Amino acid sequence: MLLGLSIRDVVLIDRLDLAFQAGLSVLTGETGAGKSILLDSLGLALGARSESGLVRPGAKQLSVAAEFALPAEHPASQILADQEMELADSLVLRRVVAADGRSRAFVNDQPVSIGLLRRLGDCLVEIHGQFENHGLLDPGTHRTVLDAFGDCDRASVRAAWHAWQDARTARTQAESALAKARGEEDYLRHAVDELAALAPHPDEENQLAEERAVLMHGEKLIEGMNAALQALTGKGEVEASLRGAQRALERVADKAGGRLDPIIATLDRAAVEAAEARSLLEHASSTVDLDPHALDKVEERLFALRAAARKYGVEVEALAGLRHRLAAELEALDAGSDGVERLAAAEQAARRSYGAAAEALSAARTAAARRLDLAVAAELPPLKLDKATFRTRVEPMPEASWSENGTDVVAFEVSTNPGLPAGPLAKIASGGELSRFMLALKVVLARTSPVPTIVFDEVDSGIGGAVAAAVGERLSSLAADLQVLVVTHSPQVAARGTHHWHVAKADNGKGATITRVTALETSDRREEIARMLAGAEVTDQARAAAASLLAAPR
C-alpha cells in the first residue's frame, strides 16, 4: 500500500509530506484548493506524463516521491527482477521534472526509465476519474481480471500452447530443410555420383605427392641406389670384410682377457646392419618404376583430386567426408517426406490438445462472466445506476490471434440507458457514471486485484443524499480489502472515511499562496463535514447533522 507522498515545488505546493494508512482516506476542501494537484503529483510519481507548467513559479525543478510497502509476491517484484533490481522493505518511486521540461525517474534512488516507472505505477495504484485507459478502462486488462475473478486456470492452456508452438516450429523447420534440399537435389545427386566415381581416400594427396616426386626423379634414384649396392656388394664386400675381421678377433679373444669382446660385438652388429641395408636397398631399387606412363597416371589422379577439392570448396583430405555427408543428405531427402508427415501429425495432435484446453477455459470464462455480471448488477441500483446494465463479453478470436492466454477476447461493456447498445466503459459512461461503474466493479473485484491502492477522484460527482451514502458504504466496504483514497465533495462519503485530510489554500507569510493539507481529528472532522453540508455559514443544525453522519454505524 501507499505509505507516504512527498511533494516539493508542484504548482501551489512548496513542501508537503503526507503519511497514509490502510483503510479509507478522504480528502476534502473547497474547489480550487489543490486537491487535483495532489493527484497530479501522485500521477507523476507513477510515471504519468509530465509538464514543465507543474513546476512552482520561481523553482528550478519539482520532485515527487511515493513510498510503498508490498508483499514479496507482488507483481512489482518480478518487474524489478527483470531489471536486476530487488524489492526492498519499501519501494520508493521518485520523479524529478526541471523547469525546462526535462524529466528523470528513480526507483529506490536508482535511475530508471519513465517507462519502467509507469509499469511499476500501473501495478501499484489505480486512479479513477483522472487518467483514461488506465486499469479497468484498458480493455487489455479485462481478460486477466475476469480470469482472476473466476479463478480460471490458464496453466494447462499455456502448457498446451507452448507444446503446439514447439511442434509447429519443428514441422516448419523440417519443411524448410526439405524444400531447400529438394531445390538442391540435382546438385546433390551429381555431386554424390561424381565423388563416388572419384572415390577419394583420406591422406591420398600426400601419398600421391610423394609417389609423384619419386617418379619424377626415378633415373637419378636408380643410379644412386645402384652405386650404393656396388659399394656394398662389389670387390671387397663390406659385410664379408666385417665378418672376416670379426672371425680374426674371435680366434685370439681368449688371450685378450675380455678386451676384444666389445669390438667383436660391434663388428657383429655392423655386419647385420650392412646386410639389412643391402636388402632394403635392393627392395627400394625394385620399387622404382621407370615407366613414363606411371608418372602420368599419378599426376592425373592427383590433379583430379585437387580439381574436385577446388570445385567443392574443401581441402583434398576432406573429399571423402564430403562424399559421405552429401550421400547422407540425399538419403535424408529421399526419406524427408515421411519425417515431415510425422511432424505434421504431431503438430495437429498438439493443436487439438490446445483446442480442448482453450475450450475448457472459455467455458470457465463464460460462467465467470455470468457471475460477474450478476454481482455488478447488484451494485448498480444503490449507486443511481438502476437503468444501466453491465455485461462481460466473451467471444472467440480468429485463430491468428490465439495465444497462451486462450482463444477468447474479453471486454467489459455498459449501457447507461435502456434501448441503447452496450459499448466500452470509457466511451459510454460519463465522468460521474464512470467513477461509479469503477466503484461497483472494484467492490466486486476487490479480493482479486493485485493493485493494493485505489484512488477515486470525485466518485460522488452529480449525486447526493441516499446515493452518496450508498457510495460511501461501498467505498468503506472496498477499503476493508484495499487501501482507498477518495477526493470528495460529499459529506456522506467524507463521513465514512477512517482518515480525513483537509486541503486548503493559505498564505506562506511572504505574499504567496500555497496549498496546505491537514489531518483532521474528530472535532475538526465534524466542523469540515458541517461546512460541506451547510456551505459558507456553518450552523448548529449542520454540526448536529455532521455528528449524526460520523456516528452512523459502519
Backbone hydrogen bonds, N-H to C=O, Kabsch-Sander energy under -0.5 kcal/mol:
donor,donor_aa,acceptor,acceptor_aa,energy
3,L,1,M,-0.5
3,L,67,E,-3.3
4,G,67,E,-1.3
5,L,18,L,-2.3
6,S,65,A,-2.9
7,I,5,L,-0.5
7,I,16,L,-3.2
8,R,63,S,-2.5
9,D,14,D,-1.5
10,V,13,I,-1.8
11,V,9,D,-0.6
11,V,54,L,-2.4
13,I,10,V,-3.1
14,D,12,L,-0.6
16,L,7,I,-2.4
18,L,5,L,-2.7
20,F,3,L,-2.8
25,S,23,G,-0.6
25,S,484,V,-3.0
26,V,499,H,-2.8
27,L,486,V,-2.9
28,T,501,W,-2.5
33,A,30,E,-1.9
38,L,34,G,-1.4
39,L,35,K,-1.5
40,D,36,S,-2.8
41,S,37,I,-2.4
42,L,38,L,-2.4
43,G,39,L,-2.7
44,L,40,D,-2.0
45,A,41,S,-1.8
46,L,42,L,-1.3
47,G,44,L,-1.6
48,A,43,G,-2.9
54,L,51,E,-1.7
55,V,52,S,-1.7
56,R,9,D,-2.0
59,A,56,R,-2.4
62,L,97,V,-2.8
63,S,8,R,-2.2
64,V,95,R,-2.5
65,A,6,S,-2.4
66,A,93,L,-2.8
67,E,4,G,-2.4
68,F,91,L,-2.7
69,A,1,M,-2.4
74,H,71,P,-1.7
77,S,74,H,-2.2
78,Q,74,H,-0.6
78,Q,75,P,-0.6
79,I,75,P,-1.7
80,L,76,A,-2.3
81,A,77,S,-2.3
82,D,78,Q,-2.2
83,Q,79,I,-0.6
83,Q,80,L,-0.9
84,E,81,A,-1.9
85,M,80,L,-2.8
88,A,86,E,-0.8
91,L,68,F,-2.7
93,L,66,A,-2.7
93,L,91,L,-0.6
94,R,92,V,-0.5
94,R,106,F,-2.8
95,R,64,V,-2.8
96,V,104,R,-2.5
97,V,62,L,-1.8
98,A,102,R,-3.2
99,A,60,K,-2.5
101,G,98,A,-2.1
104,R,96,V,-2.8
105,A,112,V,-0.7
106,F,94,R,-2.5
107,V,110,Q,-2.5
108,N,92,V,-2.8
110,Q,107,V,-1.7
112,V,105,A,-2.1
117,L,113,S,-2.0
118,R,114,I,-2.5
119,R,115,G,-2.3
120,L,116,L,-2.4
121,G,117,L,-2.6
122,D,118,R,-2.4
123,C,119,R,-0.9
123,C,120,L,-0.8
124,L,121,G,-1.3
125,V,121,G,-2.3
126,E,453,T,-2.0
128,H,126,E,-0.6
128,H,455,V,-3.3
131,F,127,I,-0.6
132,E,130,Q,-0.5
137,L,134,H,-2.0
138,D,135,G,-1.7
141,T,138,D,-2.4
142,H,139,P,-1.2
143,R,139,P,-0.5
145,V,141,T,-2.3
146,L,142,H,-2.7
147,D,143,R,-2.4
148,A,144,T,-2.2
149,F,145,V,-2.5
150,G,146,L,-2.9
151,D,147,D,-0.6
151,D,148,A,-0.5
152,C,147,D,-2.3
154,R,152,C,-0.7
158,R,154,R,-2.8
159,A,155,A,-2.5
160,A,156,S,-2.4
161,W,157,V,-2.6
162,H,158,R,-2.2
163,A,159,A,-2.1
164,W,160,A,-2.3
165,Q,161,W,-2.7
166,D,162,H,-2.4
167,A,163,A,-2.1
168,R,164,W,-2.6
169,T,165,Q,-2.6
170,A,166,D,-2.3
171,R,167,A,-2.2
172,T,168,R,-2.7
173,Q,169,T,-2.5
174,A,170,A,-2.1
175,E,171,R,-2.5
176,S,172,T,-2.5
177,A,173,Q,-2.6
178,L,174,A,-2.5
179,A,175,E,-2.9
180,K,176,S,-2.6
181,A,177,A,-2.5
182,R,178,L,-2.8
183,G,179,A,-2.0
184,E,180,K,-1.0
184,E,181,A,-0.6
185,E,182,R,-1.2
188,L,184,E,-2.9
189,R,185,E,-2.8
190,H,186,D,-2.3
191,A,187,Y,-2.8
192,V,188,L,-3.0
193,D,189,R,-2.4
194,E,190,H,-2.7
195,L,191,A,-2.8
196,A,192,V,-2.4
197,A,193,D,-2.3
198,L,194,E,-1.9
199,A,195,L,-2.6
204,E,201,H,-1.8
207,Q,203,D,-1.6
208,L,204,E,-2.6
209,A,205,E,-2.6
210,E,206,N,-2.3
211,E,207,Q,-2.3
212,R,208,L,-2.7
213,A,209,A,-2.1
214,V,210,E,-2.0
215,L,211,E,-2.5
216,M,212,R,-2.3
217,H,213,A,-1.0
217,H,214,V,-0.6
218,G,215,L,-1.2
221,L,217,H,-2.1
222,I,218,G,-2.7
223,E,219,E,-2.5
224,G,220,K,-2.4
225,M,221,L,-2.7
226,N,222,I,-2.6
227,A,223,E,-1.9
228,A,224,G,-1.9
229,L,225,M,-2.3
230,Q,226,N,-2.5
231,A,227,A,-1.9
232,L,228,A,-1.7
233,T,229,L,-2.7
234,G,230,Q,-2.2
238,V,232,L,-0.8
239,E,232,L,-0.6
241,S,237,E,-2.5
242,L,238,V,-2.5
243,R,239,E,-2.3
244,G,240,A,-2.6
245,A,241,S,-2.3
246,Q,242,L,-2.2
247,R,243,R,-2.5
248,A,244,G,-2.1
249,L,245,A,-1.8
250,E,246,Q,-1.9
251,R,247,R,-1.6
252,V,248,A,-0.6
252,V,249,L,-0.6
253,A,249,L,-0.7
255,K,252,V,-1.5
256,A,253,A,-1.4
258,G,253,A,-0.8
259,R,256,A,-1.4
261,D,258,G,-0.6
264,I,260,L,-2.6
265,A,261,D,-2.3
266,T,262,P,-2.2
267,L,263,I,-2.6
268,D,264,I,-2.0
269,R,265,A,-2.3
270,A,266,T,-2.5
271,A,267,L,-2.2
272,V,268,D,-2.2
273,E,269,R,-2.8
274,A,270,A,-2.4
275,A,271,A,-2.1
276,E,272,V,-2.3
277,A,273,E,-2.7
278,R,274,A,-2.1
279,S,275,A,-2.1
280,L,276,E,-2.6
281,L,277,A,-2.4
282,E,278,R,-2.2
283,H,279,S,-2.1
284,A,280,L,-3.0
285,S,281,L,-2.3
286,S,282,E,-1.6
287,T,283,H,-1.1
287,T,284,A,-0.6
288,V,284,A,-0.8
288,V,285,S,-0.5
289,D,287,T,-0.6
290,L,288,V,-0.6
294,A,291,D,-1.3
295,L,291,D,-0.8
296,D,292,P,-1.2
297,K,293,H,-2.2
298,V,294,A,-2.3
299,E,295,L,-2.6
300,E,296,D,-2.4
301,R,297,K,-2.2
302,L,298,V,-2.7
303,F,299,E,-2.9
304,A,300,E,-1.9
305,L,301,R,-2.2
306,R,302,L,-2.2
307,A,303,F,-2.2
308,A,304,A,-2.0
309,A,305,L,-2.1
310,R,306,R,-2.1
311,K,307,A,-2.1
312,Y,308,A,-2.2
313,G,309,A,-0.7
313,G,310,R,-0.5
314,V,309,A,-2.1
318,A,315,E,-1.4
319,L,316,V,-1.6
322,L,318,A,-2.4
323,R,319,L,-2.3
324,H,320,A,-1.7
325,R,321,G,-2.4
326,L,322,L,-2.8
327,A,323,R,-1.9
328,A,324,H,-2.0
329,E,325,R,-2.3
330,L,326,L,-2.3
331,E,327,A,-2.1
332,A,328,A,-2.7
333,L,329,E,-2.4
334,D,330,L,-2.0
335,A,331,E,-1.5
336,G,332,A,-0.9
336,G,333,L,-0.6
337,S,333,L,-0.5
339,G,335,A,-1.3
340,V,336,G,-2.5
341,E,337,S,-2.2
342,R,338,D,-2.0
343,L,339,G,-2.2
344,A,340,V,-2.6
345,A,341,E,-2.1
346,A,342,R,-2.1
347,E,343,L,-2.3
348,Q,344,A,-2.3
349,A,345,A,-2.0
350,A,346,A,-2.2
351,R,347,E,-2.5
352,R,348,Q,-2.2
353,S,349,A,-2.0
354,Y,350,A,-2.4
355,G,351,R,-2.9
356,A,352,R,-2.3
357,A,353,S,-2.2
358,A,354,Y,-3.2
359,E,355,G,-2.3
360,A,356,A,-1.9
361,L,357,A,-2.1
362,S,358,A,-2.6
363,A,359,E,-2.1
364,A,360,A,-2.0
365,R,361,L,-2.5
366,T,362,S,-2.6
367,A,363,A,-2.1
368,A,364,A,-2.4
369,A,365,R,-2.9
370,R,366,T,-1.8
371,R,367,A,-1.8
372,L,368,A,-2.7
373,D,369,A,-2.7
374,L,370,R,-2.1
375,A,371,R,-2.3
376,V,372,L,-2.7
377,A,373,D,-2.5
378,A,374,L,-1.6
379,E,375,A,-0.7
379,E,376,V,-1.0
380,L,376,V,-1.0
380,L,377,A,-0.5
383,L,379,E,-0.5
383,L,380,L,-1.1
384,K,381,P,-1.9
385,L,380,L,-1.9
388,A,385,L,-1.4
389,T,415,S,-2.8
391,R,413,E,-2.7
393,R,391,R,-0.7
393,R,411,A,-3.1
394,V,392,T,-0.6
395,E,393,R,-0.5
395,E,409,V,-2.2
397,M,407,T,-3.0
401,S,398,P,-2.4
402,W,399,E,-1.4
403,S,406,G,-1.6
406,G,403,S,-1.8
409,V,395,E,-3.0
411,A,393,R,-1.9
413,E,391,R,-2.8
413,E,411,A,-0.5
414,V,423,G,-2.6
415,S,389,T,-2.1
420,L,417,N,-1.7
423,G,414,V,-2.2
425,L,412,F,-0.9
427,K,424,P,-0.7
428,I,424,P,-2.1
429,A,425,L,-1.8
434,L,430,S,-3.5
435,S,431,G,-1.9
436,R,432,G,-1.7
437,F,433,E,-2.9
438,M,434,L,-2.7
439,L,435,S,-2.1
440,A,436,R,-2.7
441,L,437,F,-2.6
442,K,438,M,-2.9
443,V,439,L,-2.4
444,V,440,A,-1.7
445,L,441,L,-2.7
446,A,442,K,-1.0
448,T,445,L,-2.3
449,S,445,L,-0.9
449,S,446,A,-0.7
453,T,124,L,-1.1
454,I,483,Q,-2.7
455,V,126,E,-3.5
456,F,485,L,-2.8
457,D,128,H,-2.7
458,E,456,F,-0.8
458,E,487,V,-2.5
461,S,458,E,-1.7
463,I,460,D,-1.9
467,V,464,G,-1.3
468,A,464,G,-0.9
469,A,465,G,-2.1
470,A,466,A,-2.3
471,V,467,V,-2.4
472,G,468,A,-2.4
473,E,469,A,-2.4
474,R,470,A,-2.2
475,L,471,V,-2.5
476,S,472,G,-2.3
477,S,473,E,-2.4
478,L,474,R,-2.8
479,A,475,L,-2.1
480,A,477,S,-1.3
481,D,478,L,-1.7
482,L,478,L,-1.9
483,Q,452,P,-2.5
484,V,23,G,-2.4
484,V,482,L,-0.5
485,L,454,I,-2.7
486,V,25,S,-2.6
487,V,456,F,-2.8
488,T,27,L,-2.1
488,T,486,V,-0.6
494,A,490,S,-2.6
495,A,491,P,-2.2
496,R,493,V,-1.2
497,G,494,A,-1.3
498,T,24,L,-2.4
499,H,24,L,-1.8
501,W,26,V,-3.1
502,H,518,T,-3.1
503,V,28,T,-3.3
503,V,501,W,-0.5
504,A,516,R,-2.5
506,A,514,I,-2.8
508,N,512,A,-2.5
514,I,506,A,-3.1
515,T,12,L,-1.9
516,R,504,A,-3.3
518,T,502,H,-2.7
520,L,500,H,-2.8
525,R,521,E,-2.9
526,R,522,T,-2.2
527,E,523,S,-1.9
528,E,524,D,-2.4
529,I,525,R,-2.8
530,A,526,R,-2.2
531,R,527,E,-2.1
532,M,528,E,-2.0
533,L,529,I,-1.7
534,A,530,A,-3.0
535,G,531,R,-2.7
538,V,536,A,-0.6
539,T,537,E,-0.5
543,R,539,T,-2.1
544,A,540,D,-2.5
545,A,541,Q,-2.4
546,A,542,A,-2.6
547,A,543,R,-2.5
548,S,544,A,-2.1
549,L,545,A,-2.2
550,L,546,A,-2.4
551,A,547,A,-1.8
552,A,548,S,-0.7
552,A,549,L,-0.7
